[in-house]
Amino acid sequence: MTAQPASPNFYSGVDLDRGEHLRRDAAWIAARLGDPTTRFVPVWQGRNLIATASAPHAMHLSGKAACDLAARAAQAVFLGLDGKVAVFALDLSPLAHPEDEPALAGRGAFQDLRAVGPLLARRDGALLAYARGLVHWHRRHAFCGVCGSPTRSAQGGHVRTCENPACASEHFPRTDPAVIMLVHDGGDRCVLGRQAAWPEGMHSTLAGFVEPGESLEEAVVREVREEVGLDIKVADVRYHSSQPWPFPSSIMLGFVARAPFGSLAVHPHELAAAHWFTRAQLRASPEDERFRLPRRDSIARRLIEDWLNSP
């Protein structure tokens, strides 16, 4: 439970050459946007284009109609190279009826990635999450956080620069670090909690955002104490794996932590409930409104399943 898992978590493992050296070449970027061999990953109001004729899969666009659509997009972000083919995310959010666009007609439907993520090939899910995350960042950072002036996209969409010459601040894509941890007693019990806003019956691992001035291990200790009142030591915290979680802009840093079995003091502003559960109880989960484990594409589910399968 202390080593990086062999297989990546959902939404990680983007297998593109991110081409950092090409982002500063504005002429190259412009040429690729007009190249009919370029692939475009469309995003509309936070949703990705999914083809559902058979098994759900990501739908990419290419050809002249796609280049024409790219020229009208709110934002085009260079994601990287797939071999020699450039791949861009397109923000089509301003379009009132994207399904009427020639490049999109009959190609699928825009869906929330969280609704279809577990059904997608891992490669598709990772690419769509990458595109969604960058498009979201651009839409939330149209103005400079230093002086309030408008910003413009630069370096293929991986930087936004303040247009005020007296400021000229550069802003980079934001990722919010959050720790997520499977707390166990060193034996057959672990702690799961639930928030009132979650689907009925759903329970998950503890989690929380990292605060300034603390290490990741310290964040785990603090969150466990705040949420359920258990005191654990930094020495009993072990890293497991991480997961991009662009809903909207987090990186989930997974840990396992050992805590002495004892009563839980649930913080009412953090959780609606929390309990110790045995492996037998979790393996017998009815997966309905009485009790269910977290969604299958989440690192929370991975932490639980790896613990269930550990010696």
N, C-alpha and C positions, 0 to 999 in steps of 0.2 A: 504493500500500500504506500510505499514511500518513493517508488520509482515512477518516472513518466510512463503512462500507458503506451503500449505499442501502437494502438490505433488512435487516430485523432478524434476529438470530440466533434459533434455536429457544428457546422459553420466555421470550422477551422480547416486548414489544409488547402488554401488557394494555391493552385499549381501553375500560376502565371509567373513569368519573369516580370517583376514590377517595373523594370526599366527606369530606375531612378535617374540614370544619366541622360535619358531622352526627354524628361519632363521639362527641362529648361530650353529645349529647342522648339521655339514657337512655330517656326516654319515647318518642322517635321510634324508637329501636332496638327497644324492646319491641313497639311497634305493628307494625313491619315483620316481626318474627319470627312474628306471628300473622296476617299478611296473606297470603291464598291466592295472590296474584299474585307474591309474593316468590319468587326462584329460589334454590335451595340446591345447593351443590356438595359432595357427600358425600366424606369421606375416612375410610377404615377401615384402621387399623394401617399407615399410610404408603402405602396404595394408593388409587387413584382409580377411580371408577365409569365403566366403558367399555362402550358398546353395540357389539356386534360382529355384528349381524344382517346388515349390509352392510359398507361400509367402516367401520373403527373410528372412533368419535367420542365426545366427552364427553357424559355423560348428566347432566342437571340435573333437579332435582325441584321441583315446585310443587303447590299445592292444599292442601286441609285435611289429608290424610294426611301430607304433607310437613311442615306446621306442627306436627302432633302429634309427629312424629319429632324435629323441632328442639327441642321442649320437653324431650326426653329425652337430647339429645346431651350429650357431655362438655363440648363447647365450641362456641359459635357465634361466628364472626368475620365482621364486616362487611367485605366486599371492595370494595364501591362500588356505583355506579348504572349500569345499562345503560339509557340513556334515563331513564325515570321508575321503572324496576323495580329494587328493591334486590336485591343478590346477596350471599349469605353462604356461607362455608365451614362445614361441619358435621363435627365429630370424632365419629365413631361407633365408635371403637375398642373401647369396653367391651362392645359387643354381641357375643355369642357366635356368633349366626347371623343376620347382617344380611339375608341373602337371604329370610328368613322375614317380614321387615317388610312390611306392606301397601304402603308407599310405594316399596319397592325391588323387590318381586317381579316378575320378568320384565323388569326394566329394564336388565340387563346384568350384568357381573361386575367385581369389584374387582381391578385389575391394577397391577403396578409401572409407573409412568409411563415408566421407562427402557426397558421392553420394547415399548411401543407409541408412544412419543413421535414417532419419525420418520414414522409413518403418519397422524398426526393433522393436522388443519388447524392452522396456526400459532396462530390465535386460541384454539382449544381447548387446545393445549399450554401456552400462556402462562397461561391462567386456572387450569388444573389445577396447574401448578407454583406459582403464587401461593398457591393454597389449601393445597397440601401443605406449603409452607414455613412458613406461619403456624401450621398445626395442629402441625407438628413442634416449633416453638418453644414453644408453650404446654405441650406434653407434657413438655418438658425443663426448664421453669422454674416448676414448681409451688411451689418454695420460694425464699426470698430468698437471693441470693448474698452479702448483707451480714451478716445476722443469723441466717439459717436458718429464719425463720418462714414459714408458708404465705403464698402470694400469691394475689390474686384478679384476675380479668380486669376491665379498665376500658376506656373509650373505644372501644367496639365491638370489643374484642379486640386493639387495637393497643398496649396498655400492660398490664403486670401490676404491681400495687401491693402492697407488703408490708403484711400485716394487723397487724403489730406497731406500735402507735401511736408508740412511742418511736423507731422506725426510719422507717416509711412511705416507704421507697425506691421509686422508680419504675424499672421495667425495660422496655426497649424491644426489639422484635424484632431478633435477632442475625443479622448477615450477615458471614461470614468472607471477607476479600479474598484472592484467590489470583491470582498472575500466571501466564500461560501464553504461551509464546513459540515462534515458528517461527524457528530460528536458521539462517541461510544464509551462504554465503561471498561474496555479491555476484554470483555467477555461476550455475552450474547445479547446485549441491549444497546440501543442507540436512541438518540433524541430526534424526534420530528415535531414540527409545529405547523400551524396554519394561520393565515391571515383571513379576516372576515370577508375580504373582497374576492377571495379565490373561489373557483368552482366548488360546489358543495362536496364535502368529503375529502378534498385534496389536502394532503400533508406533504411537507418538504423539509429539506435541511435548513439550518439557520444560515443567515446571510446578512451582509450590511456593507456599506461603503467605507472605504479606507479614509481616515481623516488626516489632515496635515500633521506632520511631526510624529507619525507612528510607523513602525515597520508592519509588514503584512502579518507576521505572527502576533504582534501586539494587537492588531485590529481584530484578529480571531479571538484572542483572549477577552478583549473588551466587549465585543458583540455577544459572545456567549454569556458573559456576566450580565450584560444589560438585558438580554432577551429572556433568559431562563434562570438567572441567578446562580449559575454554576461557576466555581472558581477553578480554572485550569492554569497550568504553567506553560510558559513559552516552550520549554523543553519537550512538552507533550504534544506539540503541534507539528505536523508533517505535511509537506507539500504533496499534492496529488497530480494536478494537471490544470490547464486553463482553457477557457472557451470565449471566443468573441461572442458578444450578445448585443447586437445592434438594435435593441428595443427599448430606448433608442440608441444608446451610445456607451455601452459598458464592456469591460473585459472582466469575466468572472474568473477569479483565482481560487482554485479548489484546494481544500485541505481536509485532512482527517485529524481529529484531536481526541485525546483520551481524557475523560473526566470521571471522578469517583461517583458511583451510583448514589443518588440521593434525591430528595424532594426538589421539585422545580418551582421557582418563583417567577411566574410569567408576567412580563411587563405589559400592561394592557394597551399601551400605545404602540407596542411593537408587534404583538401577536394576539390572536383571539384565544389560542390554546396551544399547549405543548405537552407531550407525554414521552415516557420511555416506551419503546416497542422492542419485542424480541424478534429474532430472525424468523421464527415460525409464524408470528403474526404478520410480518411483512410478506413472507412467501405465500400466505393464505389471503392476501389482499383481494377483496371482491371487486375492486376497481369500479366502484359506483358511488352514489351519493352518500353512502355510509362511510366508505374509506377508499381512497385512491392514492397512488404514488404520483410524483410529479411527471410532467410530460416527458416523452421518450427522447426528445431532442435536447433536453436540458442536462447540464453537468450535474445538477442535483440528482437526477435519475442515475447517472453514471456512478456517482459517489455511493449511492445506496446499493446498486447492483454489485459493484466491486466489493463492498463490505460484506454483502450477503454471500459472495462467492469466496471470500477470504477464509483461511484456516481458523 
